[in-house]
Amino acid sequence: MASGESRGVEDFDGDVKSPVDIWADYPGFTESKLFHEFLARLTSNRDMHVIVTAAAETGVGKTTLAFALAMLWDMSWWDSEKATFSPREYEVMYDEVPPGSVLLLDEVQRAADSRRATSSDNVELSQAFAEKRYRQVFGMMTAPSKGWVDDRIGGDSADYWIQAQETPEGRPKGEAKVYRLRNNEHYESKYKTRVETISWPILDWHPEFQKLDQMKVKRDQERTENKYVHQSEVQELKEN
C-alpha cells in the first residue's frame, strides 16, 4: 500500500484472523527482503530481534513503524498488551506469550541508555535480548537513535536495525532504511550492512495503536506525578 493511502478500521479488523489475511494488501512491505527473512525464520521456528529508530529526534513515526511490523508479523494477532516500557516486564511477558508473537519494548532509551551501560535495567535488557531466543518470539524495541542503545544490543542480540525516514515537514513518510546487524567474532568487531528501503503502512488510526499511545501518555503522567514529594513526606522519611 502506498504510504499516503488510508484505510478504514473496518478494513483491518472485521473477519481478519491472522496477518496472512492482510499481507497481500501491503506489497511494498511483503515484497521486501526483510519480510522474506521474517517468513524464513517463522517457518524454521526461529526468531528475529529488531531495533527501530528515527532519522530525526521525534515525530517521524518510529513507534508507528514498530506497530505496523508487530501487527503484520504477530501470528496470534497483536494488541497493546504485548507492549511495555519496562525491560523487566519484557522478560516476564516473553515466557507468557505464545510462539509466533511479537513483543514491543517502546522507548527503550528510558532504561537502556548507552551512557549508563552498568545500570541494572540496561544489563537486564541486554541479557533479555541475548538470552531470550528460545521460544520463537519476535522482539522489537524503539529508540530515538541507535546511539541511545547499549552497544551490547548489536550483532549478538539484535538482527536488524530499521530507521524510519521523515519528510521535509517532519511527518512520517512511510519509508524506512533497513540494516542487517552482524558480529565478526574473529576480528571482535560489529558492523552493519544496508539491505534495502521498505515502505510501511501508517496505522496510527488503528484502535490498538491509540491504546498504545494512551499507555505512553499515562506513563509520562505517572513519571511527572512521582517526581515531586511533599515536604511532610520527606520529613517522615527522614524520621523513619
N, C-alpha and C positions, 0 to 999 in steps of 0.2 A: 504494500500500500504506500502511496506517496506520502511524504511527511506532512503535507498540508491538508490531506484529506481527512475528514472527520467521520466518525461512526456513532450511531446511537447506542445507548445502553442495551436496548433490546436486541441489537445485532450481536452483541458479545456474550450476553447471558443466555436467556431462553433455554433451549434444549441442549446447549453445548455441554458435553460430558467430559471432554479432555482437550488438551491443546491440539491434538491431531485434527479435531473438527474445524479448527480455525487457521491452521498453518498455511493453507492454500490462499488465504486472504492477504498474506504478507510476503509476497515473492521477494521483495528487497531483503528480507531477513532470512527466509528459508532457503534461498539460493546461495547464501554466504558460506564461506569456508568454516566460519565459527559454528554455524548451525550443523554442518556436516560432521564437525568434530564432536558436537554435543550428541548427535544421533549415534555416532560410533561408540562413544563412551556409554551411552544409555543402553545400547543393545549388547554391550560386552560387560555389563554390570560394573562399570567404573563410574567415578565421579569427576567433577570439574569445579575448580575454585576460581573465582573471577573478582578482580578489583575494578570498580567503576569510579572514574574521576571526571572532572570537568576541565575544559580548556580555559575557563575563566573562574574567578573566585566563587561566585554564586549565581543562581538563577538560570543556568543553561540546561537544566533537566537531567542531572546525573541520577537523582532518585527516580525520575520518570523512566529513564532508560533501564535502571535496575528492575523497576516494577514490571516493565514490558517484558524483559527477559524472564523474570520469575513467572509471570502469567503464561507465557508461551512454552516454558520448559517444564513446569511442575506437572507431573503426571497424575496427581491426585487433586488438582485444582487449587491454585494458590489463593490464600486470603491473608489479611493483615495480621492474623495470629501467628504467622510464620515469619514475622519481622520483629526485630528487637534492637535496642541501642546498647545492650549490655553483653560483653564477651562471656560473662559467667552464665547468663541466661541462654546465650547461644549454645554453650556446651550442653546444658540440660536439654534444650529443645532438640539438639542433634540426635539424642538417643530416643526421643519420643516420636518423631515424625516418621511416616512410612518411607521406604526406599523409593527413589524417584522424585522426592520432594526437593524444593528449593528453599533455603533459609537465607534471609536478608538481614545482614548486620549493617544498619544505616548509620551514617555519620560516625564512622569508626575513629575519626580524629579526636573525638572527645575522650577516648580511652586508650587509643594506640598511637600516641604522638611519638614520632621517630626521635624527638629530642628528649624523651623520657623513657629510654629503652629498658631501664631496670624497674619501671613501675610494675606493680603486681598485675594490673589489668593488661598491660602490654605483653608481659611474659605469658600470661594465660591465653591471650588471643593468639600469639604466635604458636603456642603449643596446640591450641584447639585446631587451627588451620593445618598444622603439620601432622597431627596425630589423628584427627577425626576424619579418616578417609577409608572407613571400613564398612559403611552402610549404604553406599551409593546415594548419598545426599549431596546435592549441588549447593556449594556455599558461595554467597555473593556479599561483598562489602562495598560501601561507598565512602569516599573521602574527597575533600576539595581538590587535592592533587596527590600524585603518587609520593611526593616528598613528605607527606604527612604520615605515611605508613611506615612502620618499623621495617628496616631492611631485611629482617629475618622472614618477613612475609613476601617472599620473592619466588625465585625459581624452584625452591623446595616445596613451598606451601601453596602458592597461587600459580595457576596455569596461564591465565590471560589477564591482560590489562586493557580495559576499554575506556577511551577518552571521549566524552560527549563534546561535540563541537557547538559553536554558537554562531548566530547571525551577527551582522554589524550592530544591530539594535540590542543584542544581548539576550534574545529569546531563543528557546530551544529550536533547532532546525531539523531534528530527526535524523541526524547523521552522527556517526562515531568512528574513530580510528581504533583498530584492533591490533594489539601487540601480543606476541607469544613470549612468555617469560621462561627463561631457561637458566640452568645452572651447570657450569662446566666444573666438575669435581677435580679434573686433572690439573687445571690451572687455578682452581679455587676462585672462580670468578662467576658473576651473574651478569646476564645480558638479556636484551630484548630484541625481537625481530618483528618488523612491521609486516602484518599479514594482509590487511585489506581495510577498506572503508565500508561500513554497513549502514543501511537505513533502518530506522526503527520507528514503530508506531507510537505517537504521543497519546498516552492513555490516561491523562490526568482527569478526564471526565468520569472515569470508572469509579463505582462506589467503593471498591476496596482501596483504591488509591486515595480517595478522600478520607477513608478511615485511617490510613497510614499518615496522612497529613495532619489529622486531628491528634494522633498519637504524638507527633512531633511538637505540636502546639502545647499539649498538656504537659509533656516532659519539660519544655522550656519554662512553662509557668511554675512548675514544681521546683525547678532549679532556682528560679528567681525568688520564690517564697522562702526556700530553705536557706538562702544566702544571708538573711537577716535574723538575728536573735535578739529578743527583748532583753533589756538591761537586768531585769529581775531574774531572768533565766540564767544569765551569765553569773550573777551573784550566787544563785542556788548551786550552780555547777562548781563554783569555787569552794563553797562550803562543803559540798559532798566530797 
